[in-house]
Amino acid sequence: MAHFEDATNEYSTIHSSFEGEVLSRLRRDTWLSTTKPQMLSDPIQGRFLSTITKMIRPLKILELGAFTGYSTICLSEGLEKGGVIDTVEINDELQDMHEKYFHEAGIVESVNIHYGHALDVINSGELKGPYDMVWIDADKEHQIEYVKFAISKLRVGGWLLVDNVIWGGAVLDKKKLSNLDSGASRIHRLNQYISCCEDVENVLLPVWDGVQILRKL
């Protein structure tokens, strides 16, 4: 998205650790072969996810919304030995890309891929938990359901991160918020739900498109 592509973001990228050759090739492949490559995490967000997992050292991660697997690989960088990632992706046409790059990143044995709509996968009972960390970057229509599920599956002291919670600044647009079916209105209701939830403490970071960071109490 264009509003991320500013001089500050470029400066931050230059002065942060390199994403690595596998992720670099995956990024290029994503832009060349998918119809919505802008859904991909940028290098700074990828390094952010990697850093968070290295601080938490989780044994079990849940990811809702893998896309081409870039964020999955970043999340894997901080997994404890023997750790596992359950990742959910609606587009099973990306399976070949997932298998290729997960193999190159050496994480095939650490990733369980669940194909299907995230809400259907949640309701299927496939995702057992408890999880040490959850990353949500799936469809925005059911974000509150995803957050409720994630909190229920997190261990006490576990961490939940939710992407796109500023929605390009639309959460500040009163006209868009007046339309209860708009993305802005849905995300605003999500942020209200999180801020009132007594099961977590949280901080909303105004970076990229907004990231909610929650800790289960």
N, CA, C and O of each residue as an XYZ file, in Angstrom:
868
protein
N       0.835     -1.189      0.000
C       0.000      0.000      0.000
C       0.872      1.242      0.000
O       1.905      1.293      0.667
N       0.449      2.230     -0.747
C       1.302      3.384     -0.984
C       1.630      4.155      0.286
O       2.708      4.737      0.396
N       0.683      4.164      1.272
C       0.922      4.989      2.448
C       2.023      4.417      3.329
O       2.434      5.072      4.287
N       2.514      3.213      3.035
C       3.655      2.672      3.774
C       4.972      3.072      3.117
O       6.021      3.062      3.762
N       4.919      3.417      1.852
C       6.136      3.599      1.070
C       6.640      5.039      1.186
O       6.593      5.795      0.215
N       7.113      5.411      2.354
C       7.622      6.752      2.560
C       9.107      6.692      2.883
O       9.691      5.616      3.011
N       9.702      7.871      3.012
C      11.147      7.942      3.234
C      11.546      7.314      4.563
O      12.611      6.705      4.664
N      10.700      7.455      5.586
C      11.008      6.880      6.892
C      11.069      5.369      6.823
O      11.961      4.752      7.406
N      10.113      4.762      6.105
C      10.093      3.320      5.972
C      11.322      2.824      5.216
O      11.929      1.820      5.588
N      11.677      3.531      4.162
C      12.869      3.153      3.382
C      14.130      3.272      4.239
O      14.996      2.397      4.207
N      14.224      4.358      5.003
C      15.381      4.567      5.883
C      15.459      3.439      6.919
O      16.537      2.914      7.197
N      14.300      3.075      7.486
C      14.259      2.012      8.490
C      14.700      0.684      7.897
O      15.417     -0.082      8.542
N      14.275      0.409      6.670
C      14.650     -0.835      6.007
C      16.152     -0.914      5.796
O      16.772     -1.946      6.054
N      16.730      0.178      5.329
C      18.160      0.225      5.060
C      18.971     -0.006      6.333
O      20.033     -0.627      6.300
N      18.461      0.496      7.447
C      19.214      0.425      8.693
C      18.720     -0.684      9.617
O      18.909     -0.613     10.832
N      18.091     -1.701      9.050
C      17.684     -2.887      9.797
C      18.351     -4.115      9.193
O      18.864     -4.060      8.076
N      18.347     -5.210      9.922
C      18.957     -6.441      9.428
C      18.288     -6.889      8.131
O      17.088     -6.694      7.939
N      19.065     -7.480      7.261
C      18.574     -7.981      5.976
C      17.624     -9.153      6.212
O      17.858     -9.971      7.101
N      16.573     -9.237      5.436
C      15.582    -10.294      5.598
C      16.124    -11.686      5.269
O      15.581    -12.689      5.733
N      17.186    -11.749      4.475
C      17.765    -13.035      4.092
C      17.409    -13.402      2.663
O      16.436    -12.893      2.106
N      18.201    -14.291      2.071
C      18.039    -14.630      0.656
C      16.719    -15.346      0.365
O      16.074    -15.058     -0.643
N      16.315    -16.262      1.224
C      15.073    -17.005      0.971
C      13.879    -16.052      0.976
O      13.050    -16.095      0.066
N      13.787    -15.209      1.975
C      12.671    -14.271      2.060
C      12.720    -13.257      0.924
O      11.681    -12.849      0.404
N      13.919    -12.853      0.541
C      14.056    -11.911     -0.574
C      13.522    -12.518     -1.869
O      12.825    -11.853     -2.636
N      13.857    -13.791     -2.104
C      13.363    -14.459     -3.316
C      11.863    -14.693     -3.246
O      11.166    -14.575     -4.254
N      11.365    -15.023     -2.062
C       9.929    -15.206     -1.890
C       9.183    -13.897     -2.152
O       8.116    -13.899     -2.765
N       9.741    -12.795     -1.692
C       9.123    -11.485     -1.938
C       9.023    -11.219     -3.446
O       7.978    -10.804     -3.946
N      10.118    -11.461     -4.152
C      10.125    -11.231     -5.595
C       9.123    -12.161     -6.291
O       8.387    -11.734     -7.181
N       9.102    -13.409     -5.886
C       8.192    -14.382     -6.479
C       6.741    -13.975     -6.239
O       5.896    -14.114     -7.123
N       6.462    -13.475     -5.049
C       5.105    -13.044     -4.708
C       4.655    -11.900     -5.615
O       3.527    -11.897     -6.109
N       5.539    -10.932     -5.830
C       5.179     -9.785     -6.665
C       5.041    -10.170     -8.137
O       4.294     -9.529     -8.876
N       5.748    -11.199     -8.562
C       5.693    -11.610     -9.958
C       4.543    -12.565    -10.264
O       4.085    -12.635    -11.404
N       4.073    -13.301     -9.254
C       3.166    -14.407     -9.563
C       1.806    -14.363     -8.868
O       0.989    -15.257     -9.088
N       1.536    -13.362     -8.043
C       0.229    -13.287     -7.395
C      -0.497    -12.011     -7.814
O       0.123    -11.044     -8.256
N      -1.824    -12.028     -7.666
C      -2.628    -10.894     -8.120
C      -2.717     -9.764     -7.100
O      -3.034     -8.631     -7.462
N      -2.441    -10.058     -5.829
C      -2.503     -9.022     -4.797
C      -1.236     -9.042     -3.941
O      -1.299     -9.292     -2.738
N      -0.088     -8.778     -4.566
C       1.181     -8.869     -3.826
C       1.296     -7.851     -2.700
O       2.125     -8.008     -1.804
N       0.468     -6.806     -2.740
C       0.519     -5.798     -1.678
C       0.075     -6.351     -0.327
O       0.254     -5.700      0.702
N      -0.503     -7.549     -0.329
C      -0.872     -8.200      0.929
C       0.348     -8.705      1.690
O       0.251     -9.041      2.871
N       1.479     -8.758      1.028
C       2.710     -9.277      1.633
C       3.234     -8.328      2.712
O       3.169     -7.108      2.557
N       3.749     -8.889      3.797
C       4.430     -8.073      4.805
C       5.671     -7.457      4.190
O       6.358     -8.098      3.395
N       5.965     -6.205      4.556
C       7.197     -5.611      4.045
C       8.375     -6.058      4.916
O       8.161     -6.644      5.977
N       9.617     -5.794      4.486
C      10.783     -6.282      5.243
C      10.814     -5.834      6.700
O      11.222     -6.599      7.574
N      10.383     -4.592      6.970
C      10.407     -4.101      8.342
C       9.421     -4.870      9.209
O       9.750     -5.261     10.329
N       8.218     -5.089      8.698
C       7.250     -5.859      9.460
C       7.739     -7.294      9.662
O       7.545     -7.880     10.727
N       8.367     -7.845      8.640
C       8.929     -9.181      8.769
C       9.985     -9.265      9.850
O       9.998    -10.206     10.644
N      10.890     -8.263      9.884
C      11.925     -8.247     10.927
C      11.287     -8.033     12.305
O      11.776     -8.554     13.307
N      10.203     -7.269     12.348
C       9.481     -7.061     13.597
C       8.930     -8.389     14.123
O       9.106     -8.705     15.300
N       8.268     -9.166     13.267
C       7.718    -10.456     13.687
C       8.827    -11.400     14.134
O       8.688    -12.109     15.131
N       9.927    -11.403     13.389
C      11.066    -12.245     13.755
C      11.611    -11.855     15.129
O      11.898    -12.718     15.958
N      11.748    -10.569     15.360
C      12.279    -10.084     16.635
C      11.360    -10.433     17.794
O      11.827    -10.849     18.855
N      10.062    -10.266     17.599
C       9.104    -10.593     18.655
C       9.199    -12.068     19.027
O       9.225    -12.413     20.209
N       9.251    -12.944     18.013
C       9.331    -14.377     18.330
C      10.650    -14.729     19.002
O      10.696    -15.634     19.835
N      11.715    -14.032     18.655
C      13.000    -14.291     19.306
C      12.990    -13.837     20.760
O      13.727    -14.375     21.586
N      12.163    -12.857     21.073
C      12.019    -12.423     22.462
C      11.138    -13.388     23.257
O      11.429    -13.692     24.414
N      10.062    -13.865     22.631
C       9.115    -14.739     23.320
C       9.618    -16.173     23.390
O       9.380    -16.869     24.377
N      10.320    -16.622     22.336
C      10.793    -18.003     22.191
C       9.634    -18.990     22.324
O       9.670    -19.863     23.190
N       8.608    -18.867     21.483
C       7.428    -19.721     21.607
C       7.675    -21.156     21.169
O       8.528    -21.429     20.325
N       6.919    -22.054     21.754
C       6.913    -23.447     21.326
C       5.783    -23.720     20.339
O       5.856    -24.640     19.524
N       4.728    -22.895     20.431
C       3.580    -23.108     19.561
C       2.985    -21.770     19.135
O       2.619    -20.941     19.968
N       2.896    -21.578     17.810
C       2.375    -20.344     17.225
C       1.169    -20.669     16.356
O       1.139    -21.697     15.680
N       0.178    -19.788     16.377
C      -0.939    -19.858     15.446
C      -0.900    -18.621     14.554
O      -0.765    -17.496     15.036
N      -1.019    -18.847     13.248
C      -1.071    -17.750     12.286
C      -2.356    -17.874     11.473
O      -2.603    -18.908     10.852
N      -3.171    -16.826     11.476
C      -4.372    -16.781     10.645
C      -4.106    -15.839      9.484
O      -4.105    -14.620      9.654
N      -3.879    -16.405      8.302
C      -3.582    -15.610      7.112
C      -2.120    -15.694      6.742
O      -1.342    -14.803      7.082
N      -1.731    -16.762      6.042
C      -0.323    -16.964      5.690
C       0.059    -16.277      4.389
O       1.220    -15.913      4.205
N      -0.906    -16.091      3.473
C      -0.649    -15.616      2.115
C       0.427    -16.508      1.488
O       0.227    -17.721      1.418
N       1.543    -15.968      1.035
C       2.554    -16.813      0.387
C       3.558    -17.410      1.364
O       4.496    -18.089      0.943
N       3.383    -17.175      2.642
C       4.243    -17.795      3.645
C       5.384    -16.943      4.139
O       6.208    -17.414      4.924
N       5.457    -15.701      3.702
C       6.547    -14.815      4.135
C       6.518    -14.628      5.658
O       7.527    -14.823      6.336
N       5.351    -14.247      6.180
C       5.254    -14.012      7.626
C       5.465    -15.307      8.407
O       5.989    -15.288      9.521
N       5.055    -16.432      7.820
C       5.248    -17.731      8.480
C       6.728    -17.994      8.718
O       7.126    -18.411      9.806
N       7.536    -17.750      7.699
C       8.979    -17.955      7.825
C       9.561    -17.001      8.865
O      10.408    -17.392      9.668
N       9.103    -15.748      8.848
C       9.591    -14.777      9.837
C       9.240    -15.225     11.258
O      10.072    -15.144     12.161
N       8.013    -15.694     11.449
C       7.591    -16.167     12.769
C       8.405    -17.373     13.219
O       8.655    -17.548     14.412
N       8.818    -18.203     12.267
C       9.561    -19.426     12.614
C      10.947    -19.138     13.153
O      11.542    -19.997     13.803
N      11.473    -17.962     12.902
C      12.863    -17.654     13.251
C      13.106    -17.643     14.757
O      14.241    -17.798     15.208
N      12.034    -17.459     15.536
C      12.209    -17.448     16.983
C      11.642    -18.668     17.682
O      11.609    -18.722     18.912
N      11.191    -19.655     16.903
C      10.632    -20.864     17.509
C      11.680    -21.598     18.348
O      12.841    -21.715     17.954
N      11.252    -22.080     19.492
C      12.115    -22.958     20.266
C      12.309    -24.267     19.506
O      11.488    -24.622     18.660
N      13.381    -24.976     19.800
C      13.633    -26.263     19.157
C      12.449    -27.189     19.403
O      12.001    -27.361     20.537
N      11.953    -27.782     18.321
C      10.796    -28.650     18.422
C       9.475    -27.910     18.361
O       8.413    -28.520     18.483
N       9.533    -26.593     18.172
C       8.321    -25.785     18.113
C       7.542    -25.996     16.824
O       8.065    -26.512     15.836
N       6.268    -25.581     16.857
C       5.362    -25.807     15.733
C       4.549    -24.552     15.448
O       4.162    -23.822     16.360
N       4.298    -24.317     14.157
C       3.394    -23.250     13.728
C       2.182    -23.874     13.044
O       2.328    -24.618     12.074
N       0.990    -23.573     13.547
C      -0.242    -23.876     12.823
C      -0.583    -22.630     12.015
O      -0.844    -21.572     12.590
N      -0.585    -22.742     10.696
C      -0.897    -21.585      9.868
C      -2.104    -21.875      8.996
O      -2.245    -22.977      8.465
N      -2.968    -20.893      8.851
C      -4.214    -21.039      8.113
C      -4.194    -20.113      6.902
O      -3.895    -18.925      7.023
N      -4.514    -20.666      5.735
C      -4.543    -19.875      4.498
C      -5.734    -20.303      3.649
O      -5.953    -21.494      3.427
N      -6.494    -19.333      3.181
C      -7.705    -19.624      2.425
C      -7.413    -20.110      1.007
O      -8.207    -20.855      0.433
N      -6.279    -19.693      0.439
C      -5.969    -19.963     -0.970
C      -5.070    -21.191     -1.107
O      -3.854    -21.094     -0.935
N      -5.664    -22.343     -1.415
C      -4.852    -23.552     -1.548
C      -4.052    -23.590     -2.849
O      -3.223    -24.480     -3.038
N      -4.293    -22.631     -3.747
C      -3.487    -22.549     -4.963
C      -2.061    -22.096     -4.667
O      -1.191    -22.166     -5.535
N      -1.825    -21.635     -3.452
C      -0.483    -21.212     -3.044
C       0.314    -22.357     -2.430
O       1.427    -22.148     -1.949
N      -0.239    -23.551     -2.442
C       0.413    -24.681     -1.777
C       1.803    -24.957     -2.322
O       2.726    -25.203     -1.546
N       1.979    -24.922     -3.645
C       3.297    -25.186     -4.231
C       4.324    -24.166     -3.756
O       5.467    -24.520     -3.466
N       3.919    -22.904     -3.676
C       4.826    -21.861     -3.200
C       5.178    -22.086     -1.738
O       6.332    -21.938     -1.335
N       4.176    -22.444     -0.952
C       4.435    -22.735      0.467
C       5.450    -23.861      0.612
O       6.425    -23.735      1.353
N       5.219    -24.955     -0.094
C       6.102    -26.111      0.028
C       7.519    -25.768     -0.416
O       8.489    -26.181      0.219
N       7.637    -25.019     -1.499
C       8.957    -24.658     -2.026
C       9.742    -23.830     -1.012
O      10.882    -24.158     -0.683
N       9.137    -22.773     -0.527
C       9.887    -21.848      0.324
C      10.003    -22.323      1.769
O      10.978    -21.997      2.445
N       9.040    -23.077      2.248
C       9.199    -23.654      3.583
C      10.333    -24.673      3.584
O      11.063    -24.809      4.566
N      10.469    -25.384      2.472
C      11.582    -26.325      2.337
C      12.908    -25.571      2.301
O      13.859    -25.943      2.988
N      12.967    -24.517      1.502
C      14.213    -23.751      1.399
C      14.583    -23.101      2.733
O      15.763    -22.956      3.053
N      13.571    -22.714      3.504
C      13.825    -22.090      4.803
C      14.097    -23.128      5.892
O      14.468    -22.780      7.013
N      13.911    -24.406      5.552
C      14.188    -25.469      6.504
C      13.151    -25.605      7.597
O      13.472    -26.021      8.709
N      11.898    -25.256      7.292
C      10.878    -25.288      8.351
C       9.700    -26.204      8.014
O       8.662    -26.146      8.672
N       9.858    -27.048      6.994
C       8.760    -27.928      6.582
C       8.218    -28.740      7.751
O       7.006    -28.886      7.906
N       9.114    -29.263      8.563
C       8.700    -30.113      9.681
C       8.075    -29.316     10.823
O       7.479    -29.892     11.734
N       8.210    -28.003     10.775
C       7.717    -27.168     11.871
C       6.374    -26.508     11.577
O       5.795    -25.859     12.449
N       5.874    -26.673     10.342
C       4.665    -25.956      9.932
C       3.544    -26.925      9.574
O       3.723    -27.829      8.758
N       2.393    -26.722     10.196
C       1.166    -27.434      9.826
C       0.268    -26.443      9.088
O      -0.196    -25.467      9.678
N       0.023    -26.692      7.799
C      -0.787    -25.774      6.998
C      -2.229    -26.266      6.958
O      -2.495    -27.422      6.629
N      -3.149    -25.375      7.296
C      -4.575    -25.681      7.254
C      -5.202    -24.802      6.176
O      -5.282    -23.585      6.338
N      -5.646    -25.408      5.080
C      -6.241    -24.637      3.987
C      -7.749    -24.522      4.182
O      -8.428    -25.496      4.507
N      -8.251    -23.319      3.979
C      -9.681    -23.072      4.109
C      -9.914    -21.701      4.728
O      -8.976    -21.046      5.183
N     -11.165    -21.274      4.742
C     -11.509    -20.010      5.392
C     -11.204    -20.121      6.877
O     -11.530    -21.126      7.510
N     -10.588    -19.105      7.425
C     -10.148    -19.160      8.824
C     -11.302    -19.473      9.772
O     -11.118    -20.209     10.742
N     -12.486    -18.926      9.508
C     -13.623    -19.183     10.384
C     -14.017    -20.654     10.345
O     -14.371    -21.237     11.370
N     -13.953    -21.256      9.143
C     -14.289    -22.683      9.017
C     -13.252    -23.551      9.727
O     -13.600    -24.534     10.381
N     -11.981    -23.183      9.594
C     -10.921    -23.961     10.241
C     -11.062    -23.869     11.758
O     -10.893    -24.864     12.463
N     -11.368    -22.683     12.253
C     -11.575    -22.497     13.687
C     -12.716    -23.388     14.184
O     -12.596    -24.060     15.209
N     -13.816    -23.379     13.441
C     -14.995    -24.140     13.859
C     -14.824    -25.648     13.691
O     -15.588    -26.429     14.259
N     -13.817    -26.060     12.908
C     -13.594    -27.488     12.670
C     -12.967    -28.188     13.868
O     -13.037    -29.412     13.977
N     -12.363    -27.433     14.753
C     -11.706    -28.021     15.909
C     -10.289    -28.491     15.638
O      -9.690    -29.159     16.480
N      -9.734    -28.149     14.461
C      -8.381    -28.586     14.102
C      -7.298    -27.908     14.938
O      -6.231    -28.479     15.159
N      -7.570    -26.705     15.396
C      -6.560    -25.898     16.077
C      -6.697    -26.082     17.584
O      -7.615    -25.552     18.209
N      -5.785    -26.827     18.144
C      -5.937    -27.278     19.529
C      -5.399    -26.304     20.569
O      -6.038    -26.081     21.597
N      -4.222    -25.718     20.310
C      -3.623    -24.903     21.341
C      -3.132    -25.763     22.499
O      -3.088    -26.985     22.354
N      -2.760    -25.187     23.642
C      -2.653    -23.738     23.821
C      -1.448    -23.169     23.069
O      -0.445    -23.853     22.866
N      -1.567    -21.915     22.664
C      -0.518    -21.253     21.898
C       0.226    -20.240     22.756
O      -0.336    -19.635     23.669
N       1.492    -20.073     22.442
C       2.308    -19.050     23.103
C       2.178    -17.702     22.402
O       2.380    -16.648     23.005
N       1.831    -17.759     21.099
C       1.747    -16.544     20.302
C       0.779    -16.773     19.149
O       0.736    -17.857     18.567
N      -0.005    -15.732     18.823
C      -0.916    -15.776     17.674
C      -0.721    -14.517     16.849
O      -0.617    -13.415     17.387
N      -0.671    -14.694     15.533
C      -0.575    -13.578     14.584
C      -1.807    -13.628     13.686
O      -2.043    -14.632     13.015
N      -2.597    -12.548     13.668
C      -3.820    -12.505     12.873
C      -3.686    -11.496     11.740
O      -3.510    -10.300     11.970
N      -3.772    -11.997     10.527
C      -3.755    -11.142      9.336
C      -4.667    -11.773      8.279
O      -4.291    -11.924      7.117
N      -5.874    -12.135      8.719
C      -6.844    -12.796      7.835
C      -7.903    -11.786      7.397
O      -7.715    -10.580      7.556
N      -9.024    -12.278      6.843
C     -10.091    -11.389      6.384
C     -10.587    -10.528      7.541
O     -10.551    -10.937      8.702
N     -11.045     -9.337      7.202
C     -11.408     -8.362      8.231
C     -12.863     -8.469      8.679
O     -13.245     -7.847      9.671
N     -13.685     -9.249      7.963
C     -15.099     -9.374      8.314
C     -15.323    -10.099      9.632
O     -16.337     -9.889     10.298
N     -14.374    -10.954     10.008
C     -14.580    -11.788     11.203
C     -13.472    -11.591     12.241
O     -13.145    -12.509     12.993
N     -12.904    -10.394     12.273
C     -11.766    -10.157     13.151
C     -12.091    -10.370     14.629
O     -11.279    -10.926     15.368
N     -13.259     -9.935     15.057
C     -13.588    -10.097     16.476
C     -13.690    -11.576     16.840
O     -13.233    -11.992     17.904
N     -14.297    -12.375     15.943
C     -14.367    -13.817     16.188
C     -12.969    -14.416     16.278
O     -12.712    -15.272     17.124
N     -12.066    -13.969     15.408
C     -10.701    -14.489     15.422
C      -9.990    -14.116     16.718
O      -9.289    -14.936     17.310
N     -10.175    -12.877     17.150
C      -9.519    -12.436     18.384
C     -10.071    -13.192     19.594
O      -9.305    -13.606     20.464
N     -11.398    -13.377     19.657
C     -11.986    -14.139     20.762
C     -11.429    -15.560     20.790
O     -11.078    -16.079     21.849
N     -11.355    -16.180     19.615
C     -10.821    -17.539     19.544
C      -9.359    -17.572     19.985
O      -8.951    -18.435     20.762
N      -8.576    -16.614     19.473
C      -7.150    -16.572     19.802
C      -6.938    -16.429     21.294
O      -6.097    -17.121     21.869
N      -7.687    -15.544     21.930
C      -7.545    -15.346     23.372
C      -7.890    -16.636     24.122
O      -7.236    -16.984     25.106
N      -8.920    -17.338     23.649
C      -9.331    -18.576     24.321
C      -8.279    -19.672     24.191
O      -8.206    -20.573     25.026
N      -7.463    -19.589     23.136
C      -6.455    -20.624     22.887
C      -5.057    -20.230     23.356
O      -4.140    -21.049     23.307
N      -4.883    -19.003     23.804
C      -3.577    -18.563     24.307
C      -3.366    -19.060     25.729
O      -4.307    -19.137     26.519
N      -2.147    -19.390     26.040
C      -1.799    -19.655     27.439
C      -1.792    -18.334     28.189
O      -1.666    -17.273     27.579
N      -1.925    -18.391     29.489
C      -1.799    -17.176     30.296
C      -0.400    -16.604     30.109
O       0.588    -17.327     30.233
N      -0.311    -15.325     29.814
C       0.972    -14.694     29.527
C       1.344    -14.762     28.056
O       2.374    -14.223     27.650
N       0.501    -15.431     27.238
C       0.761    -15.533     25.806
C       0.455    -14.230     25.081
O      -0.191    -13.332     25.623
N       0.934    -14.147     23.844
C       0.872    -12.900     23.091
C       0.054    -13.043     21.817
O       0.128    -14.057     21.124
N      -0.730    -12.007     21.520
C      -1.537    -11.942     20.308
C      -1.234    -10.650     19.578
O      -1.256     -9.575     20.177
N      -0.949    -10.748     18.278
C      -0.709     -9.590     17.435
C      -1.746     -9.573     16.314
O      -1.995    -10.596     15.677
N      -2.348     -8.407     16.077
C      -3.381     -8.258     15.057
C      -2.973     -7.141     14.107
O      -2.669     -6.027     14.534
N      -2.970     -7.452     12.814
C      -2.525     -6.489     11.802
C      -3.693     -5.648     11.269
O      -4.860     -6.005     11.428
N      -3.346     -4.523     10.636
C      -4.289     -3.658      9.902
C      -5.367     -3.036     10.785
O      -6.524     -2.946     10.373
N      -5.005     -2.610     11.982
C      -6.013     -2.083     12.903
C      -6.196     -0.569     12.809
O      -6.961      0.012     13.579
N      -5.501      0.070     11.874
C      -5.740      1.490     11.590
C      -6.421      1.651     10.234
O      -7.063      2.662      9.952
N      -6.258      0.608      9.394
C      -6.993      0.519      8.121
C      -6.782      1.761      7.245
O      -7.724      2.386      6.760
N      -5.496      2.082      7.072
C      -5.149      3.214      6.212
C      -5.644      4.551      6.721
O      -5.808      5.490      5.943
N      -5.882      4.648      8.019
C      -6.399      5.877      8.616
C      -7.913      5.970      8.587
O      -8.481      6.934      9.101
N      -8.579      4.983      7.993
C     -10.032      5.034      7.848
C     -10.765      4.982      9.182
O     -11.908      5.429      9.271
N     -10.120      4.437     10.231
C     -10.772      4.371     11.538
C     -10.970      5.764     12.144
O     -11.647      5.908     13.163
N     -10.384      6.781     11.522
C     -10.551      8.162     11.982
C     -11.559      8.932     11.123
O     -11.840     10.101     11.390
N     -12.093      8.286     10.106
C     -12.993      8.923      9.151
C     -14.448      8.719      9.605
O     -14.977      7.612      9.506
N     -15.078      9.763     10.093
C     -16.427      9.653     10.649
C     -17.443      9.208      9.601
O     -18.389      8.487      9.919
N     -17.252      9.634      8.356
C     -18.180      9.239      7.291
C     -18.108      7.732      7.063
O     -19.139      7.071      6.930
N     -16.888      7.187      7.017
C     -16.731      5.754      6.821
C     -17.215      4.966      8.034
O     -17.769      3.877      7.889
N     -17.010      5.509      9.215
C     -17.448      4.824     10.431
C     -18.974      4.774     10.538
O     -19.528      3.891     11.194
N     -19.646      5.729      9.889
C     -21.110      5.748      9.932
C     -21.724      4.586      9.154
O     -22.876      4.219      9.385
N     -20.955      4.012      8.235
C     -21.392      2.834      7.487
C     -20.966      1.601      8.271
O     -19.786      1.252      8.284
N     -21.908      0.943      8.921
C     -21.580     -0.159      9.825
C     -21.009     -1.373      9.111
O     -20.422     -2.248      9.747
N     -21.177     -1.435      7.780
C     -20.638     -2.558      7.012
C     -19.263     -2.269      6.406
O     -18.682     -3.130      5.745
N     -18.751     -1.078      6.627
C     -17.456     -0.714      6.048
C     -16.318     -1.371      6.799
O     -16.460     -1.736      7.966
N     -15.175     -1.522      6.116
C     -13.984     -2.059      6.770
C     -13.569     -1.206      7.944
O     -13.149     -1.725      8.978
N     -13.686      0.116      7.790
C     -13.301      1.025      8.865
C     -14.136      0.791     10.117
O     -13.614      0.774     11.232
N     -15.447      0.608      9.917
C     -16.338      0.395     11.050
C     -16.044     -0.937     11.739
O     -16.047     -1.022     12.967
N     -15.791     -1.970     10.941
C     -15.478     -3.280     11.527
C     -14.197     -3.226     12.353
O     -14.139     -3.759     13.461
N     -13.173     -2.576     11.802
C     -11.894     -2.488     12.513
C     -12.035     -1.633     13.771
O     -11.436     -1.935     14.802
N     -12.827     -0.566     13.683
C     -13.044      0.283     14.859
C     -13.726     -0.512     15.972
O     -13.357     -0.398     17.140
N     -14.727     -1.321     15.601
C     -15.403     -2.159     16.610
C     -14.434     -3.171     17.210
O     -14.499     -3.475     18.401
N     -13.541     -3.686     16.380
C     -12.518     -4.610     16.885
C     -11.642     -3.918     17.925
O     -11.405     -4.464     19.003
N     -11.165     -2.727     17.605
C     -10.296     -2.005     18.531
C     -11.027     -1.665     19.825
O     -10.436     -1.703     20.904
N     -12.315     -1.331     19.717
C     -13.107     -1.073     20.920
C     -13.236     -2.339     21.761
O     -13.116     -2.299     22.985
N     -13.482     -3.455     21.092
C     -13.608     -4.728     21.811
C     -12.325     -5.053     22.569
O     -12.364     -5.424     23.742
N     -11.190     -4.910     21.892
C      -9.910     -5.223     22.518
C      -9.652     -4.311     23.715
O      -9.227     -4.776     24.772
N      -9.908     -3.023     23.550
C      -9.603     -2.079     24.628
C     -10.489     -2.297     25.858
O     -10.131     -1.893     26.964
N     -11.659     -2.945     25.658
C     -12.560     -3.204     26.782
C     -12.454     -4.630     27.314
O     -13.096     -4.970     28.308
N     -11.652     -5.460     26.663
C     -11.545     -6.865     27.056
C     -10.733     -6.997     28.342
O      -9.577     -6.578     28.401
N     -11.343     -7.579     29.363
C     -10.679     -7.693     30.666
C      -9.704     -8.856     30.742
O      -8.999     -9.014     31.739
N      -9.659     -9.677     29.686
C      -8.766    -10.841     29.685
C      -7.367    -10.515     29.189
O      -6.473    -11.359     29.253
N      -7.169     -9.288     28.689
C      -5.882     -8.928     28.102
C      -5.476     -7.514     28.492
O      -6.299     -6.704     28.919
N      -4.185     -7.239     28.334
C      -3.704     -5.869     28.305
C      -3.152     -5.646     26.908
O      -2.663     -6.586     26.282
N      -3.222     -4.408     26.406
C      -2.857     -4.201     25.004
C      -2.237     -2.841     24.747
O      -2.363     -1.911     25.543
N      -1.569     -2.756     23.618
C      -1.111     -1.473     23.088
C      -1.321     -1.506     21.578
O      -0.986     -2.491     20.919
N      -1.872     -0.432     21.038
C      -2.055     -0.288     19.599
C      -0.904      0.556     19.072
O      -0.788      1.738     19.394
N      -0.060     -0.060     18.262
C       1.081      0.649     17.699
C       0.692      1.287     16.367
O       0.214      0.589     15.472
N       0.889      2.605     16.217
C       0.533      3.291     14.976
C       1.649      3.181     13.935
O       2.139      4.190     13.430
N       2.039      1.957     13.625
C       3.075      1.712     12.619
C       2.482      0.854     11.512
O       1.524      0.115     11.742
N       3.043      0.947     10.314
C       2.509      0.285      9.123
C       1.023      0.634      9.014
O       0.669      1.808      8.904
N       0.162     -0.368      9.044
C      -1.278     -0.116      9.003
C      -1.902     -0.322     10.378
O      -3.104     -0.559     10.501
N      -1.066     -0.227     11.406
C      -1.531     -0.398     12.779
C      -1.429     -1.828     13.238
O      -1.896     -2.735     12.549
N      -0.824     -2.050     14.399
C      -0.689     -3.396     14.969
C      -1.142     -3.372     16.425
O      -0.630     -2.600     17.236
N      -2.104     -4.223     16.738
C      -2.492     -4.406     18.141
C      -1.603     -5.496     18.744
O      -1.425     -6.557     18.147
N      -1.055     -5.235     19.915
C      -0.285     -6.226     20.659
C      -0.983     -6.473     21.979
O      -1.149     -5.559     22.787
N      -1.396     -7.722     22.194
C      -2.141     -8.078     23.385
C      -1.393     -9.141     24.183
O      -0.738    -10.010     23.607
N      -1.490     -9.071     25.496
C      -0.961    -10.089     26.391
C      -2.094    -10.640     27.222
O      -2.826     -9.875     27.850
N      -2.261    -11.972     27.241
C      -3.349    -12.591     27.995
C      -3.032    -12.571     29.476
O      -1.949    -12.976     29.897
N      -3.976    -12.103     30.253
C      -3.814    -12.004     31.708
C      -4.230    -13.303     32.394
O      -4.161    -13.404     33.619
